[in-house]
Amino acid sequence: MQNLKDKLRKGLNRTVNSADKVNQLLELVDENPHASTRQLAAQLPCCQSSVQNILRQTNLKSFVVKWHQQLKKLDPFQRAVFSQNLMQKVQADADLLRRTIISDEANMLVEKGRLFMRSKE
């Protein structure tokens, strides 16, 4: 049983998740809830993974903001033109909408001029 004891290890003791660090991190998040984990780690100072661990332990979530379809300056005008053109085509061909497939990009793939629809499984 003497061989089962842990040996002393080199390096610093793990004190990042101390109550003081957790409180400091929560105060920083309260001050700026949009701060990244990298920014929070630089302010504490500690590593980014420690910030993520503390957030996870306190049931807070880190997130990444991504703009998938941000409107550009001319988009509203182009949408209006598209809508007007579509209305004119529907008036000329009443059966057009029955032959039209409307979907989002996540389910469509255009490759070499051919349209493929992904099935939702």
C-alpha positions as CSV (number, residue, x, y, z in Angstrom):
1,M,0.0,0.0,0.0
2,Q,2.9,2.4,0.4
3,N,3.5,2.4,-3.4
4,L,0.0,3.8,-4.0
5,K,0.7,7.3,-2.7
6,D,1.0,10.2,-5.2
7,K,4.4,11.5,-5.8
8,L,5.1,15.2,-5.5
9,R,5.1,16.9,-8.9
10,K,6.9,19.9,-10.2
11,G,5.1,23.0,-11.3
12,L,2.5,25.3,-9.9
13,N,-0.4,24.2,-7.8
14,R,-3.7,24.3,-9.6
15,T,-5.4,27.4,-8.1
16,V,-7.2,28.8,-11.2
17,N,-10.6,27.5,-10.1
18,S,-10.3,29.0,-6.6
19,A,-13.3,30.8,-5.3
20,D,-11.6,34.1,-5.8
21,K,-10.9,33.5,-9.5
22,V,-14.5,32.3,-10.1
23,N,-15.8,35.4,-8.5
24,Q,-13.5,37.6,-10.5
25,L,-14.6,35.9,-13.7
26,L,-18.3,36.2,-12.9
27,E,-17.8,39.9,-12.2
28,L,-16.0,40.3,-15.6
29,V,-18.9,38.5,-17.3
30,D,-21.4,40.8,-15.5
31,E,-19.6,43.9,-16.7
32,N,-19.3,42.7,-20.3
33,P,-21.4,39.6,-21.2
34,H,-20.2,39.8,-24.8
35,A,-16.5,39.4,-24.0
36,S,-14.8,36.4,-25.5
37,T,-13.2,33.6,-23.5
38,R,-9.9,34.8,-24.8
39,Q,-10.5,38.4,-23.6
40,L,-11.7,37.1,-20.2
41,A,-8.6,34.9,-19.9
42,A,-6.3,37.9,-20.6
43,Q,-8.0,40.0,-17.9
44,L,-7.8,37.4,-15.1
45,P,-4.9,36.3,-16.2
46,C,-5.3,32.6,-16.8
47,C,-5.6,30.3,-19.8
48,Q,-8.7,30.2,-22.0
49,S,-9.5,26.6,-21.2
50,S,-9.7,27.5,-17.5
51,V,-12.2,30.2,-18.3
52,Q,-14.2,27.7,-20.3
53,N,-14.1,25.2,-17.5
54,I,-15.3,27.8,-14.9
55,L,-18.1,29.0,-17.2
56,R,-19.2,25.3,-17.6
57,Q,-19.0,24.7,-13.9
58,T,-21.2,27.7,-13.2
59,N,-23.7,26.8,-15.9
60,L,-22.8,29.7,-18.2
61,K,-22.3,29.2,-21.9
62,S,-19.7,30.7,-24.1
63,F,-20.8,31.5,-27.6
64,V,-19.6,32.7,-31.0
65,V,-21.5,35.2,-33.0
66,K,-21.6,34.5,-36.7
67,W,-23.3,36.4,-39.4
68,H,-24.7,33.9,-41.9
69,Q,-26.9,36.1,-44.0
70,Q,-26.2,39.7,-43.0
71,L,-28.1,42.1,-45.3
72,K,-25.9,44.2,-47.5
73,K,-26.6,47.8,-48.6
74,L,-28.4,46.9,-51.8
75,D,-30.2,43.8,-50.6
76,P,-33.6,45.4,-49.7
77,F,-33.7,47.0,-53.2
78,Q,-32.7,43.7,-54.9
79,R,-35.4,41.8,-52.9
80,A,-38.0,44.2,-54.0
81,V,-37.0,43.9,-57.7
82,F,-37.0,40.1,-57.4
83,S,-40.5,40.1,-55.8
84,Q,-41.9,42.4,-58.5
85,N,-40.4,40.2,-61.2
86,L,-41.8,37.1,-59.6
87,M,-45.3,38.6,-59.3
88,Q,-45.2,39.5,-63.0
89,K,-44.2,36.0,-63.9
90,V,-47.0,34.5,-61.7
91,Q,-49.5,36.8,-63.4
92,A,-48.3,35.6,-66.8
93,D,-48.2,31.9,-65.7
94,A,-50.7,30.9,-63.0
95,D,-49.2,27.4,-62.7
96,L,-45.6,28.8,-62.0
97,L,-45.8,28.5,-58.1
98,R,-46.9,24.8,-58.3
99,R,-43.7,24.0,-60.2
100,T,-41.4,26.1,-58.0
101,I,-39.4,24.6,-55.2
102,I,-38.7,27.0,-52.3
103,S,-36.0,26.0,-49.8
104,D,-33.1,27.3,-47.7
105,E,-29.5,26.8,-48.8
106,A,-28.9,24.2,-46.1
107,N,-31.0,21.7,-48.1
108,M,-30.0,22.7,-51.6
109,L,-26.8,22.0,-53.6
110,V,-26.1,23.4,-57.1
111,E,-23.4,21.6,-58.8
112,K,-22.4,22.0,-62.5
113,G,-25.8,23.7,-63.2
114,R,-27.8,20.9,-61.6
115,L,-30.0,21.3,-58.5
116,F,-29.9,18.6,-55.8
117,M,-32.2,18.6,-52.8
118,R,-30.9,16.9,-49.6
119,S,-33.4,14.8,-47.8
120,K,-34.0,15.5,-44.1
121,E,-33.3,12.2,-42.4
